[in-house]
Each structure stands twice: as structure tokens, then as C-alpha cells.
């Protein structure tokens, strides 16, 4: 092995992954487990979480992260089961296709509650444990955290908030030895379009249009994104913090 090479080894370490019932979250849970981590897979859908657990041996916790006390419940569960928290992956989030003409206070508040408030409270709850392990936080942003998107401005705003939280927390927590980074995926195969209300008969059309804009000519896979989540959280990545890593097939360049 080359001197200074990053070794992805989470043996004996505890990792929390939210939104782990499908897509990028499930792929991340699997890859952390493959690297030796004890993983707490968190999400709202119990059956989906069980499928994740069956594929990698993760522990599961079904909870709505917007509920009062949810953050403490998640962190307490990880500490009870693993005795420690070494990494928090704030992956859970929602896409809401909300043109300006259709906005409502309720929709805006619900979007920010899941995409911004919930990860903030989770990071707060995990903070004492991350201090003791000198652990890491990996937030999940989006290409649209730093580029505009018509018809989903408030979603983009939540991801822009996540990117600024990432940089600011990195600066704030550096004296504690806690690293904070983010991955910003481009269009990736997941259930997000259907969950956002795109009619089933239009999903393939939207995916084709997205792929046509990406220099590599295709959408990403959850495993391609999860690989970088694991690397950013890796204990050996000791000199990297406050960064937003775009994993988008070159979409940011066009």
C-alpha cells in the first residue's frame, strides 16, 4: 500500500445513516457495513429498512425525523447498541416540485423541517459522542444546492442551506477534531421522482431528459455516490473538512 493511502476501515466504529430504506442511504449502509462498521439504518418505512438490514446486517430504527425528540431517539439508539457514534450521515430528505405559483407555508415548512432542521438536530444530539470519538458528519446536498432549478426553488434552497451548514460546522467543530463534509449528487437512480409526485408515466421521460444534460450521458447509481460518503467519513481522511464534493457525472460543468 502507498504511504498515506486512505484506508476505509470502520471496524469497531458506529455509524448512523438516515434515509437508509432505499437509494443512496441503503447503498451507504451496505458499504459502511462492508468496511466493518456497526450501522444504524434510520428511516420511516420499517419494511424497507428490514430489506436494508437483510442485505448488510445493519441495525434498524423506524422513526419520522421531524417528530419531536426524534434526534435524541436516534442517537440514544446508536449509543445503546454500539456504545459510540463515529459518523453521522444526514441523508434523509425530500424533493418537492413546488413552482412559485404553488407555494404554501405548510409545504415550505415541511420541506425545511426534514431537509434542514432534522439534520441540524441530529448533529446536535450526536455532538457529545462525535467529540469523544473525533468523528465525522457527512451531509447530503445536491447539484441544486449550488445551481438553480426552475420549479423546485425551495428544494434547492434547503440544499444550499445544507452546504452552508457544512462549511460553518466544519469551522466551528474543527477544534474538537470533528470533520464535516458534504456530498452533492447529481441525478441518481432512486425513488425521489415518484416520491415527489412525478406521474409514473412521466418518470422515464424526466430521467432521459436529465441524462441528456449530464456529460457522461447517464444518471448515477446509488453505489457511485455512497462510495464517496464512506470515503469522506473514513477515519483516515484526517485532513479534509468543510468541503462539498460534487458527484454528478460532470453536470456541474455545463
C-alpha positions, 0 to 999 in steps of 0.5 A: 500500500502507498504511504498515506493511502486512505484506508476505509476501515470502520471496524469497531466504529458506529455509524448512523445513516438516515434515509437508509430504506432505499437509494443512496442511504441503503447503498451507504449502509451496505458499504459502511457495513462492508468496511466493518462498521456497526450501522444504524439504518434510520428511516420511516418505512420499517419494511424497507429498512428490514430489506436494508438490514437483510442485505448488510446486517445493519441495525434498524430504527423506524422513526419520522425525523421531524417528530419531536425528540426524534434526534435524541431517539436516534442517537440514544439508539446508536449509543445503546447498541454500539456504545459510540457514534463515529459518523453521522450521515444526514441523508434523509430528505425530500424533493418537492416540485413546488413552482412559485405559483404553488407555494404554501407555508405548510409545504415550505415548512415541511420541506425545511423541517426534514431537509434542514432542521432534522439534520441540524438536530441530529448533529446536535444530539450526536455532538457529545459522542462525535467529540469523544470519538473525533468523528465525522458528519457527512451531509447530503446536498445536491447539484441544486444546492449550488445551481438553480432549478426552475420549479423546485426553488425551495428544494434547492434552497434547503440544499444550499442551506445544507452546504452552508451548514457544512462549511460553518460546522466544519469551522466551528467543530474543527477544534474538537477534531470533528470533520464535516463534509458534504456530498452533492449528487447529481441525478441518481437512480432512486425513488425521489421522482415518484416520491415527489409526485412525478406521474409514473408515466412521466418518470422515464421521460424526466430521467432521459431528459436529465441524462441528456444534460449530464456529460457522461450521458447517464444518471448515477447509481446509488453505489457511485455516490455512497462510495464517496460518503464512506470515503469522506467519513473514513477515519483516515481522511484526517485532513479534509473538512468543510468541503462539498464534493460534487458527484454528478457525472460532470453536470456541474460543468455545463 
